[in-house]
Amino acid sequence: MDHLLRSYKILRLKPGASLAEVRQAHRDAAWLWHPDRFPREPYIQEKARARMREINAAYQSLKTHLLEKATGPLEVAAPSADAALSGTGPGSTAGSILPLIRTGQIWFREHAGILALGLALATGLFLSPLIYNYLTSPSQPAATTAQEAASVPPASGAIQGGKPAPPAAAPQNGAKAGSPARPTLPTPKGHFTLGSSQYEVWAVQGPPQHILHNTWKYGLSTVTFKNRRVVSYLNISRNLRVRLAPGVPAAAGRGPVHFTVGSSKDRVLAVQGTPTGVVGNTWKYGESEVKFRGDRVVAYANTGHNLEVRAPSRPRTARKASRKYFTLGSSKRRVLAVQGYPTYVWGNTWWYGYSQIIFYGDRVIGFADVSRNLKARMI
């Protein structure tokens, strides 16, 4: 007991201190008496080494005492005569293993947090490729008409055998009331479009990998339905066989080469082709967007520089002097003659890079030359 009191005194602790307090006191004392702090004073450095030996011995003594107090000492039964003769007593090799086991137990208690963190990191590194491959895997091949017609599927979004079941179809014409309905499957066309039914999407894309409410997921791509008809989609993984075509196809070699604010959806389709995503009144072409109100373009954002878009054409008869700058009160035609086509149009605001010009009706009422690219004067 006296050696424990002396150990508490060396670490400047009172009897009854916790293991955490003992560890903190050991760190403080080791920092204070570390020999490397006295490289130019050999006499003091020698005394520091002796002091460190006392500090380490006191720390080991108190740590062992507190751990045994918390878990109980290891009890070793007295060896029998047979054990003494067979070499398994305290003086044998097996007796010398017990301190190693005790040391291992203490080490695992002290490093349990680090071991748990390492195990969690290793598990994350192992599972991350599996999760990525699962999310980015291509959609399954479309089921044939014969395979889908082999059984009558339940309602939309149901699950059969752990897999999503195809949506239920309406009964055939002439079916009697109360008789079991037989699904009528559409003939696959190789693609689907806005307004296609769930069965048409199923026939083209195959069963979805996930179903969440009215949204089907194929990898990272999504198809959203309303009343079992396609209303929007996002072809993020480029694996959706979707196509939007103008109502009146353009004549060969005579199609429009650009669209502008006020153009119809058919003209945008004729110029840009099928969008990569449709969400509400917004069509997405990669990073660029075209916004509609009804059937007409009201705004666009040529962020990806892939839109063949033009503002109203420049005036053909414009003086050279008028093309040098614009000012407050200038018309949109004057701005177009000076600045060219905007990269982004939203409402009454035209954007040129980060710079913007604000109109009221057809006249400039304000501008902000953030990108230093506006040819404007305050006159």
Salt bridges, closest charged atoms under 4 A:
ASP36 OD2 - HIS34 ND1 3.54
GLU46 OE1 - ARG49 NH1 3.42
GLU54 OE1 - ARG51 NH1 3.30
GLU110 OE2 - ARG23 NH2 3.73
GLU110 OE2 - LYS63 NZ 2.97
GLU289 OE2 - LYS284 NZ 2.71
GLU289 OE1 - LYS291 NZ 3.54
